[in-house]
């Protein structure tokens, strides 16, 4: 799916994928996960549960009141057009147009009491993807950049990459240039005949025709000699160090075929490829699973078009929910079947929810005061509904949580202390999540 729609603020120019990666010792992920599950400890002395995160980002702000937190007893004009559907998780109901997800909800947690106070696409996206409220004083890093910083990368795999340019162009924030994403290009959806197109690639990480790795090594030595001379005259500290790190990572990717193999979806059975859906979103999720197996730590797959100010129910029923239902359910089931779900967090979220009250255009507008997200695997409870909203879905009623609470809880599961301090390039200490609290009831 190559969606060129923008949201009401022009925020999403197209659907895009973000992949983030890191790992240890060059081991395959299954072996790595088994070793780390035994050895890694959090500051509270509990074994690390998760070693990877796959985040499905619903750009534009999904109407979670019509997906994960239906209000069938609310007045007309609030309850919407859809009916609740019972699921494989006892006592947990979701929207009727998510039937495949209903079958795998025993693996998942739905958080229905998430809320914040930013109903604008850009700042809300920053809050949800960094775990910190945006402020003009400092640019917080994407959580993928934090993982890149705190966990050594597998050689030959990009530590943090993005399909399409990221808004703002500096996902690493105060961490500095070295932790910015590589850019991924291409569309993994099948072409004619059902065969994968096989054109996913890291932008700029490919050798020109007739250019060999030996020639690359010679050229790299020559450039290194020049660089060392220039740096002695004019060194700009972090920027130069950051570009050096990027350069070294790029060379490692060129000299390895780990990333190329992960992108080769033709290695998958046709039935598996089809189960994810023949869309950029679906095949991107399959690529994400393969990247996790290759040693990737953090992967985000994005799907735009959720800014449904008009014809909300038509858009959800005909286009958005069928795609999400197919892809998210397949990813969870596939990870579970392969024994990877216990150590991989799947996180489905957008920047905010939408108004309980339906507008005059049969749409729902921005609403950050109540929203829902879905988590699965990686030490999170399975078959669990956390928190409630009031009778009309206007605000949390029980067990309210915020985006920084969710981020802090994820990092706890990853074995990373969410309250520790990181240093900016200028040497200023900053707490990882300055207000986020670990929500212990979300963890198994």
N, C-alpha and C positions, 0 to 999 in steps of 0.2 A: 504494500500500500504506500503510494507516494503522495501524501496529502500536502497540498500547498496552501490550505486555509490558514489564516491567522486568527487569533482570538480578538476580543473586543478592544484590546490595547495594542494589537499588532505584535504580540509577544512571540508567538510561535510561527515561524516562517514555513516550517515543514515538520513532518515527523522526523525524529532522529533517535539514534541509539547512542548510549554512552557506555563505554566499557572501562572498568578500572581493574588493575591487576597488581598482585604482589605475591610472593611466596618464599619458600626457604629451601636451600640446599640442593635445588635442581631435582628434587624428588617428584614423582607423579603425585597428583593430589590424593588419590586413595591412600597411598602409603603415608603421605604427609599428614593427612587428617588423623589417621590412627595413632601416629607418633605424638602429635600435638594434643590430641584428646587426653592422652595419658600424662603428658609432661607439663603442658601449659597451665598455669594457675593465675587466677585473678588476685587482686590485693586482699580479697576476703577469703582466699584459700580455697575457692571452688574451682573445679576443673573447667577449662574453657569448653564451651559447647559448640561454638560456631567458628568456622575458618573461612567462610566466604559469604558474600551478600549478593543477591540478584534483586535489583530494584526495578519494578515496573512502574514507570512514571506516566500518569494520565494528565497530560498538559492541557490546561484551560480551566480546570476545576470541575471534577465529576460530581454529578448529582447523587451523592451517596445515600440520600434519603430514598431514592428509587432503586438502590442497588443492595446495600448492606443493612439499612436501618429503616425499613418501611413503616409507615404509620397508617395501617388500614382503618383504624377507628377515629382518625382525625377528621375534622370537617371537610366537606367538599372544597376544592381549591387549595388544599394542603396535601391530602393523602395521595394524590396522583392517580395514574391510570393502571398501575401494576398491582398484582396480588402477591402476597408472601408465599414462599415455597419452603416446605420443610426440607431439611438436609440430613446428611449422614452424621452430623454432630447433634446429639440430643439437646433439644430445646433451642437450637439456633436456626432461625429462618432467614432467607435472603430473597431477592427479587425473582419473580417467575421467569425472567429472561436470562437467568444464569443457571440453567439446569445442569450443565456439566460441572460447574463449581459446587453445586449442591451435593454431588456425589463424592467430592474430595474434601468437604469441609471438616471431616473428622481429623484431617491433618493440620487444620488451620485455626488461627485466632482472628476474630473480628473485633476491632477496637471501635466502639460506637460513641465514645465520650471524648474524642479528640477535639480540641478547640484552640483557636488563637484569635487575634484581633486585627489581622491585616487582610482586608478584602481586595487587594490590588495584586495583579499577577506577578510582577517582577519581585517586589519585596517579599511576598508570601512564598514564592519559589525559593528565594534565598533562605528564608527561615526553615522551610521544610527540608532543604537539601544540605544545609550546613549545621542545623541544630542550634543556631544562634539567631536571636532577633537582629535584623539588619540595623546598622548604625553608620552615620557618616564618618565616624572616628576611625573605623577599622574595617577591612574587608576580610570576612571570615572565609576559611577554606571549605570547599565541598568535602563531604565526608569521604569521598573516594580519594581526595588528595591527602586527607589525614591518614587513611589506611596506607597509602603510598609512602608517607613519611615514617610511619611507625612499624612497618613490616617490610623487611628486605625483599626485593623483587626476584622472581625467577629469571635467570638469564634467558634471553630470547623471547620474552613475553613483555609487551608494553606494560608499565606499572599502572598507568591510568590513561584511558583514551576515550574519545568522544566521537560518535557518528554525527557529523555535522558540527559546525562551529557553535560553541557555547556562548550564550548571551553574556556580554561583558568581557569575554575573552581571557579572563584570568581566574580560573576555577580555584587555583591554589591560594589565592588571597595572601595573607601575611606569611604563609610558609615560603613563598618565593618561587621563582621561575622554574626551578628544577622539578616542582611537583604539579605543574600544569599538565593538562591532558594531551596525549597524541590524538590526532583526528582520524576517524575511520570513515571511509567512503564506500559506496556501493550498496546494492540491494540484493539480499539473499533469497528473495522470493523466486519460485521456479519459473522458468521460461516455458516455451512451447514443448509439449511432450512430457511435462512434469519434472524435467531434470533441473537441479539447482543451477543457478547462473554462475555461482562460484566466483563472483567478482568483489567480495569484501576484501579490503586492503587498508593498510595504514598509510595515510597521505604522506607522500615523499619518501616512504620506506620501500623503495624498489630500485633495482639496478637497471640502468639504461641498456638497451639492446647492445650486445657485444662487450659489455663491461663486466669483467670478472671480479671475484672476491680478491684475487691477487692484486689486480689493478686498484681495487678499493683500499687494500692495505697500504700499497705504495702511496696512493694519494693522501690517505689519512696521515701517514708519517710526515709527508711534505707539509700538509696543513698544520700539523701539530708543531713543527719547527717554526713556521711563521707565527702561529698563535702565541708561542712562548715568548717570541720577540716583542710582539705587540703588547702582551700583558705586562711585560716589564716596564713599558713606557706609560701605559694607560690602563689601569685595572679598576673596574667599577664594582668590585666586591661581589655581592650576591648575584647580580645579573650575569657576570661572566661565569661564576661558579655554576649557576643554573643552566646556562647554555652548554657548558662542559658536560654536565650530567645528562642533558638531553642528547648530546652528540654521542656519548658513550652508550646510552640505551639504544639509540638508533642503530649503531653499529652491531650491537648484540642481536637485535631483531633481524638485521640483514644476514648475519652469519648463522642464524638458526632457522629451522623450519617449523618450530613449535606453533607459532601464530598461524602460519599458512595452513598447517594441518588442522588446527582448530576451526578455521573458516571453511574447510572442505566438507560441506554438508552432504556431498555425494557418498561419503563413507557411511552415512546413516541409512537404515532401512527405509524404504519408501513409506511404509506404514507409520513410522515414527515422524518423518517429515510432514506427512499429511495430518497427523494428529495435532500438530502445532498450528496449522492453518497456513495456507499459501499466501501470506501477506508479509510485508517487511517486518511488521511487529512480531508475527508468529515465528518466522524463520530467524529473526534476530534473537528471540528467546531460545531457540534451539542452539544457535551459535553461542549464546551466553552459557548454556549448560556445557557445551564443549570447551569453552574457555575456562570454566571452573575446573573441568577435568584436567586441563592443561596446566593448571596452577594459578589461575586468575583469582584474585581476592574479592574484587568488587566490580559488579556489572550493572549498568542501568540500561533498560530498554524503554524508549519513550513512544507514546502514542498520543498525537494531538487531536483536536477537534471536540474537546469536552466543554467548551465555553458556550453552553446551550441556552442563550438568552431567548431564543425562539424555537418553537417546535421541539422542545426537549424530549418528549415521549416518542415522537417519530424517529428522531436521531438515535436515541438509545435503543429502541426496539429493532430498527432496520439495519443499523450500521455499527454502533459503538459496542453495545453489549454482546452481540454474537462474536465479534472479534476478540474482545477481552475474555469472554467465557471460554472460548476454544483454547486460547494461548495460555492463560493463567492456570487453568485446570490441567492442561497437558504438561506444563512445566512442573507443577507440584507432583503429579502422578509419576512422571518420568524420573525425577530426583528420588522419589520414594522407592521406586522399583529398582534403582541402581544403588540404593543404600547411601545416597548422598544427602538426603533431606535432613537427617539428624545433625549434620554439620554445615548445612547451607541455609542461610536466612533468605526467604523470599518475602519481599516487601512491596505491596501494591498501594500507591498513594498518589495524590495530586496536591496542588498548592492550597486549596480550600474546598469546601462543599458548595452547595447552592441553596437558595432561599427555600424554606418550607412552603411559603406562599407562591403559588403559580401566578405568573404575570399575565397581562392581557394578550401576549403573543404565544401563549401556551408554553412559555419557557420558565426557567428559574434563573435568578440573578446571583451575583456573588454573595457568599455567606461563609464567613470564617468561624462564627461562634458555635457551630456544631458541624462535625464531619466524621467520617469513618475511614479506617484503613484496614487492610488485611495483612497479616503476617503468618508465615508458616515455617516450620523447621528451626534448626539452629538453636535449640534450647527453649524456644517459646512453647507455651502450652498448646496442646492440640485439641480440637473440638471444643473451643472455648469462646464465649462472648464476654468481652470486658466492658463494663460500664453501660449506662443507659442515658438516653436523652428524655426530655419531658414529653408530655402527651402529643405535642405538635412538632416535636423535633427542633425546637428553637435553640436549646442550650443543653449542656450536660445536666443530668439529674443525679447520677451516682458515679463515683470513681473517675472524675474528670482528669484528663491528662493533656499535656501540651506537646508540640513537636520536639522540643528539646528533651522532654522526658522520654519520648520514644527513641531518640538518638542515643541518649545516655544508656538506655536499657539494651539497645543493640550492641553498643560498644562493650558493655558489661559482658554480654554473651560472647563477644569476640575476644575476651580476655584482656581488654584495654581499659584501664581505669578512666572513667569518664570525667573525673575531677582533677586529673593531673594537669600540670601546666606545660605548654609548649612555648618555644621561643620564636619571636619574630626575627627577621633578618637583621634588625637593629639591636637585638638582644633584650627586647621587652618580653617579660613572661605573661602569658595569657592562658587562662583556664580553658580546657578543651570545650566543655559545655558549661557556661558560667551560671546557668540557672536550672539546667536539667537534672532531674532526680530519677534514679533507677526505680521502675515500677515492678516490684518483686512479684506481684500477682500475675504478671504477664509471663514470667519464666516458669518452666516446669520444675 
